[in-house]
Amino acid sequence: MEVIINANTLIKFAELLTALGVIGGVILWCVKFVQRNKRQHEELKAIRKEQTLICYGLLACLQGLKDQGCNGPVTEAMNRIEEHLNQAAHDEEK
């Protein structure tokens, strides 16, 4: 069997190689996109947890102020934070 390599054969080989490269690039981009999305989801989950802890700490500080006799805005803020935390807990369960 005789193999003849001419300009058309090289062009077809280059077309095939380019097409495979493009397909591989798209697949690699999709994999990286999914990995980045998962990483961002985990980071957001950690941020939400940290913000919840901060809210509980703030609520404790406001409770201390209320115990010392501060009323008015302290009570209003406590009620709003408690309402927010309750709503957030119910949204998280879904």
Residue pairs with C-beta under 8 A, 6 or more apart in sequence:
52 85
52 88
55 81
55 84
55 85
56 85
58 81
59 78
59 81
59 82
59 85
62 74
62 77
62 78
62 81
63 78
65 74
66 74
66 75
66 78
